[in-house]
């Protein structure tokens, strides 16, 4: 029998979870490797001050995102937290649902995230939402900085420009994932519903559509 899962760092890890560790880690290291090489070398007129500002903003997003990620992976969603008090006492956040992965009922259960390997509920939804925002901003800055380097540093060797371009493409791909996540949960917040409620509503709509088709 599998042991009861309490935190995201509990084994076994999911493939998506491991992929997120490797993907985010490599992309971030790649970005800072390029930025460090540019900012620490002899100045070549590549608008280093602008690049430095972009890198500082990027680092701020990384710090915020890393803090949220560590909280999500180490704090059991079944335990109270200060973030839970930030949400209104509406049915969305007070209703409890049973989670088979944690083998426990969780207040305000929104969904189970395979990328974090933990359930997202009332007590950890705020860090989850902030993580999606920080990730979106981080990889937007990642992409913008790399594109800016290609445009501003035309004297760089072709091989270096190719590496920077590839780094930009990598960041843009991850940006799409974070932006989709942030956009979806912003939409749900606007609708005042959770992920499970949205899924159930979609299934109900599909059933009603199928029923109308069959009665024609």
Secondary structure as UniProt FT lines:
FT   TURN            8..9
FT   HELIX           15..40
FT   HELIX           48..74
FT   TURN            77..78
FT   HELIX           82..86
FT   HELIX           91..94
FT   STRAND          96..99
FT   TURN            100..103
FT   STRAND          104..107
FT   STRAND          111..113
FT   TURN            114..117
FT   STRAND          118..120
FT   TURN            122..124
FT   HELIX           125..152
FT   TURN            154..155
FT   HELIX           158..191
FT   HELIX           195..215
//
